[in-house]
Amino acid sequence: MKNTSLTRSIPFWLLLVLSLAAVAVGGWLVWDNTSTMQATLLDGTATNVEVYVGQAWITAGSGVLAAGVIGVLLALVLGAAKSLVPSAPVVVEEIDWTADTTETPETDANAGSSEESTETDAPAENEPAADEEDQNGSSGSTATDRKISVK
């Protein structure tokens, strides 16, 4: 499992945003239907639809509101729990700047061939001569040959 921060977690943000949306929608349903029912009951103009259907909308809105509040509280609990869990320490090795890194293992040119060569170790006509003095190190530069750091 990847150890990512909570602020970069898409499910956490979905939980928080959808919970806040549920709180807003549920609160609006409860507030709107309650205020409508109160106004019509006090005026004496309330109908059966406003009273009995309004109660059902208030009940549904309170359920949505409660689910949103639980989601927001759960997001807060997740944030607190994530801050209490210690993260894994990052191990960084110190770089040894004095170490010689220009050493390369020498390989035998005929190591992969199954036939034994009857020719001498002279280079072929198309291949350049691989002379140590001409190469001046692995990259051909004087700085590599003399192990000079070029930064």
PATORVEX-366841 format. One record per residue: x negated, y, z negated of N, C-alpha, C in turn. Coordinates in steps of 0.05 Angstrom, whole numbers, plus 32768, in hexadecimal, padded with zeros to 4 digits. Example, Ala and Ser with C-alpha at 12.3 -4.5 7.8 and 13.67 -1.06 7.14 Angstrom:
2
nu|nv|nw|cau|cav|caw|cu|cv|cw
7EF8|7F8E|7F64|7F0A|7FA6|7F64|7EF8|7FBE|7F64
7EFF|7FD3|7F72|7EEF|7FEB|7F71|7EFE|8001|7F63
//
This chain:
151
nu|nv|nw|cau|cav|caw|cu|cv|cw
7FEF|7FE9|8000|8000|8000|8000|7FEE|8019|8000
7FF5|802C|8011|7FE6|8044|8013|7FED|8057|7FFB
7FD8|8063|7FF0|7FDC|8075|7FDA|7FDD|8092|7FE5
7FF5|809B|7FEC|7FF7|80B6|7FF6|8003|80C8|7FE1
8000|80E2|7FE4|800C|80F4|7FD1|802A|80F6|7FD6
8038|80FD|7FC1|8055|80FD|7FC2|805F|8113|7FD4
8050|8129|7FD6|805A|813F|7FE7|8057|8138|8005
8048|8123|800C|8046|811B|8028|8058|8103|802E
8068|80FB|801B|8079|80E3|801E|8094|80EB|802A
809A|80E1|8041|80B3|80E7|804F|80CB|80DD|803F
80CB|80C4|8034|80E2|80BB|8024|80E8|80CD|800C
80D3|80D7|7FFF|80D7|80E9|7FE9|80E6|8103|7FF2
80DD|810E|8007|80E9|8127|8011|8106|8122|801B
810A|810A|8027|8126|8103|802F|8138|8101|8017
812E|80F4|8002|813E|80F2|7FE9|8144|810D|7FDE
8131|811E|7FDC|8135|8139|7FD1|8148|814A|7FE2
8144|814B|7FFC|8154|815B|800D|8171|8151|800F
8174|8136|8012|818F|812B|8013|819E|812E|7FF8
818F|812C|7FE2|819B|8130|7FC8|81A5|814C|7FC4
8194|815F|7FCD|819D|817C|7FCB|81B4|8181|7FDD
81B5|8175|7FF4|81CC|8178|8006|81E5|816C|7FFA
81E2|8155|7FEC|81F9|8148|7FDF|8203|8159|7FC8
81F1|8166|7FB9|81F9|8178|7FA4|8209|818F|7FAF
81FF|819B|7FC5|820C|81B2|7FD1|8228|81AA|7FDC
822A|8194|7FEA|8244|818C|7FF6|8257|8184|7FE0
824E|8175|7FCC|8260|816C|7FB6|8269|8184|7FA6
8256|8197|7FA0|825E|81AE|7F91|8272|81C0|7FA0
826E|81C2|7FBA|8281|81D1|7FCA|829D|81C4|7FCA
829E|81AA|7FCE|82B8|819C|7FCD|82C6|81A0|7FB3
82B8|819D|7F9D|82C4|81A0|7F83|82CD|81BC|7F7E
82BC|81D0|7F84|82C2|81EC|7F7F|82D9|81F5|7F91
82D9|81EF|7FAA|82ED|81F8|7FBD|8309|81ED|7FB6
830A|81D3|7FB1|8324|81C7|7FAB|832F|81CE|7F90
831D|81D2|7F7D|8326|81DA|7F62|8330|81F7|7F62
8322|8208|7F70|832B|8224|7F71|8345|8227|7F81
8348|8217|7F96|8361|8218|7FA5|8378|820D|7F95
8374|81F7|7F87|8389|81EC|7F76|8390|81FF|7F5F
837D|820C|7F53|8382|821E|7F3D|8392|8236|7F46
838A|8241|7F5D|8398|8259|7F67|83B5|8253|7F6E
83BA|823C|7F7B|83D5|8235|7F84|83E6|822D|7F6C
83DB|8220|7F57|83EA|8219|7F40|83F2|8232|7F2F
83E0|8245|7F2E|83E6|825D|7F1F|83FA|826F|7F2D
83F9|826E|7F48|840C|827E|7F58|8428|8271|7F58
8429|8258|7F53|8442|8249|7F55|8449|8241|7F72
8434|8242|7F83|8439|823B|7F9F|842C|8220|7FA6
8424|8210|7F93|8416|81F7|7F97|8428|81E3|7FA4
841D|81D4|7FB8|842C|81BF|7FC4|8421|81A4|7FBB
842E|818F|7FC2|8424|8174|7FBA|8409|816E|7FC7
8405|8178|7FE0|83EC|8173|7FEE|83D5|8181|7FDF
83D9|819A|7FD7|83C4|81A9|7FCA|83BD|819D|7FAF
83D1|8193|7FA1|83CC|8189|7F86|83C1|816C|7F87
83CF|815A|7F94|83C6|813E|7F93|83AF|8138|7FA6
83AE|8144|7FBE|8398|813F|7FD0|837F|814E|7FC6
8384|8166|7FBA|836E|8175|7FAE|8360|8166|7F98
836F|8157|7F88|8363|8147|7F73|8351|8131|7F7F
835A|8125|7F95|834A|8110|7FA2|8330|811C|7FAD
8332|8134|7FB9|831A|8141|7FC3|8307|8149|7FAD
8312|8151|7F97|8301|8158|7F80|82F3|8140|7F75
8301|8129|7F74|82F4|8110|7F6B|82DF|8107|7F7E
82E3|8108|7F98|82CF|8100|7FAC|82B7|8114|7FAB
82BD|812E|7FA8|82A8|8141|7FA6|8297|813E|7F8E
82A3|8136|7F77|8294|8132|7F5F|8282|8119|7F61
828B|8105|7F70|827A|80EE|7F75|8262|80F5|7F86
8266|8105|7F9B|8250|810E|7FAC|823D|8120|7F9C
8248|8131|7F8B|8238|8143|7F7A|8227|8132|7F67
8233|811E|7F5A|8225|810D|7F47|820E|80FE|7F55
8213|80F4|7F6D|81FE|80E6|7F7C|81E7|80F8|7F83
81ED|8111|7F8A|81D8|8124|7F90|81C8|812B|7F77
81D5|812F|7F60|81C7|8135|7F48|81B5|811D|7F40
81BF|8105|7F43|81AE|80ED|7F3D|8196|80EC|7F4F
819A|80F2|7F69|8184|80F2|7F7C|816F|8107|7F75
8177|811F|7F6D|8164|8134|7F65|8155|812C|7F4C
8163|8120|7F39|8156|8117|7F20|8142|8100|7F27
814A|80EE|7F39|8138|80D9|7F41|811F|80E4|7F4F
8122|80F9|7F5F|810B|8105|7F6C|80F8|8112|7F57
8104|811E|7F42|80F4|8129|7F2D|80E5|8113|7F1D
80F3|80FD|7F18|80E6|80E7|7F0A|80CF|80DB|7F1B
80D4|80D8|7F35|80BE|80CE|7F47|80A6|80E1|7F47
80AB|80FB|7F47|8095|810E|7F46|8086|810C|7F2C
8094|8109|7F16|8086|8107|7EFC|8077|80ED|7EFA
8083|80D7|7F04|8075|80BD|7F02|805C|80BD|7F14
805E|80C9|7F2B|8047|80CA|7F3D|8030|80DA|7F31
8037|80EF|7F22|8022|80FF|7F16|8015|80F1|7EFE
8023|80DE|7EF2|8018|80CF|7EDC|8006|80B8|7EE4
800A|80AE|7EFC|7FFB|8097|7F06|7FE0|80A2|7F10
7FCA|8098|7F05|7FB0|80A2|7F0F|7FAA|8098|7F2B
7F9E|80A9|7F3B|7F97|80A1|7F56|7F7C|8093|7F56
7F78|8083|7F6A|7F5F|8074|7F6C|7F48|8087|7F70
7F32|8083|7F62|7F1B|8096|7F66|7F0E|8090|7F81
7F05|80A6|7F8D|7EF7|80A4|7FA7|7EDA|80A1|7FA1
7ECE|808B|7FAB|7EB1|8086|7FA6|7EA2|8091|7FBE
7E91|80A4|7FB8|7E80|80AF|7FCD|7E63|80A9|7FC6
7E55|809C|7FD8|7E39|8096|7FD3|7E28|80AE|7FDA
7E14|80B2|7FCA|7E02|80C8|7FCF|7DF0|80C1|7FE7
7DEB|80D4|7FF8|7DDB|80D0|800F|7DBD|80D3|8008
7DAD|80BF|800F|7D91|80C0|800A|7D83|80CC|8022
7D7D|80E6|8020|7D72|80F5|8036|7D54|80EE|803B
7D48|80E0|8028|7D2C|80D9|802B|7D28|80BE|8039
7D3E|80AF|803E|7D3C|8095|804A|7D35|8098|8068
7D26|8085|8072|7D1E|8084|808E|7D34|8076|809D
7D42|8084|80AE|7D59|8078|80BD|7D51|8073|80DA
7D39|8076|80E1|7D31|8072|80FD|7D28|8056|8103
7D28|8045|80EF|7D1F|8029|80F4|7D35|801A|8103
7D2D|800D|8118|7D3F|7FFC|8127|7D33|7FE1|812A
7D43|7FCC|8128|7D38|7FB1|812B|7D2F|7FAC|8147
7D19|7F9E|8149|7D0E|7F98|8164|7D1C|7F7F|816E
7D23|7F7F|8187|7D30|7F67|8193|7D1E|7F5C|81A9
7D20|7F42|81AD|7D11|7F35|81C2|7D21|7F37|81DC
7D14|7F3F|81F0|7D21|7F43|820A|7D2B|7F29|8215
7D1F|7F12|820F|7D27|7EF8|821A|7D37|7EE8|8206
7D41|7EF4|81F1|7D4F|7EE5|81DC|7D69|7ED9|81E7
7D77|7EE6|81F9|7D90|7EDC|8203|7D8E|7EC9|821B
7D76|7EC7|8227|7D74|7EB7|823F|7D6D|7E9A|8238
7D79|7E88|8247|7D73|7E6C|8242|7D5B|7E62|8252
7D54|7E70|8267|7D3D|7E68|8277|7D24|7E76|826C
7D0F|7E68|826E|7CF5|7E74|8266|7CEA|7E83|827E
7CE1|7E9B|8278|7CD7|7EAC|828E|7CBA|7EA3|8294
7CB4|7EA0|82AD|7C99|7E99|82B6|7C89|7EB2|82BD
7C98|7EC9|82BF|7C8A|7EE2|82C5|7C7D|7EED|82AD
7C6B|7EFF|82B1|7C5F|7F0D|829B|7C72|7F22|8290
7C6A|7F30|827B|7C7C|7F44|826F|7C7A|7F5E|827E
7C74|7F5E|8297|7C73|7F76|82A7|7C8F|7F7E|82AE
7C95|7F98|82AE|7CB0|7FA1|82B4|7CB7|7F9C|82D2
7CD1|7F99|82D7|7CDA|7F95|82F2|7CD6|7FAF|8302
7CD9|7FAE|831C|7CD5|7FC5|832D|7CEA|7FDB|8328
7D03|7FD3|8323|7D18|7FE7|831F|7D19|7FF1|8302
7D0D|7FE4|82EF|7D0E|7FEC|82D3|7CF7|7FFE|82CD
7CFB|8013|82BD|7CE5|8024|82B5|7CD5|8016|82A0
7CBC|801D|829E|7CAA|8011|828A|7CB2|801A|826E
7CB5|8007|825C|7CBD|800E|8240|7CA4|800F|8230
7C94|8023|8233|7C7B|8026|8225|7C7F|8036|820C
7C74|802E|81F5|7C77|803C|81DC|7C6E|8059|81DD
7C58|805D|81EB|7C4D|8078|81EC|7C5F|808B|81FD
7C6C|807F|8211|7C7D|808F|8222|7C98|8095|8215
7CA1|8083|8204|7CBC|8086|81F8|7CBD|809A|81E2
7CA8|809C|81D2|7CA8|80AF|81BB|7CC0|80AB|81A9
7CC7|8093|81A1|7CDD|808E|8190|7CF5|8082|819F
7D0B|807E|8191|7D21|8070|819D|7D30|8082|81B1
7D31|809C|81AD|7D3F|80AD|81C0|7D2D|80BB|81D4
7D13|80B6|81D1|7D01|80C2|81E4|7CF8|80DE|81DB
7D01|80E7|81C5|7CF9|8102|81BD|7CE1|8101|81AA
7CD2|8116|81A9|7CBA|8117|8197|7CC3|8119|817A
7CDA|8126|8175|7CE4|8128|815A|7CEB|810D|814E
7CF7|80FB|815E|7CFD|80E1|8154|7CE4|80D1|814F
7CD0|80D3|8161|7CB7|80C5|815E|7CA9|80CD|8144
7CAA|80E6|813D|7C9C|80F0|8126|7CAD|80F1|810D
7CC6|80E7|8110|7CD9|80E6|80FA|7CDE|8101|80EE
7CE3|8114|80FF|7CE9|8130|80F7|7D07|8133|80F8
7D13|813E|80E2|7D2F|8142|80E1|7D36|815B|80F0
7D48|8159|8104|7D50|816F|8114|7D6E|8175|810D
7D72|8188|80FB|7D8D|818E|80F2|7D95|81A9|80FB
//
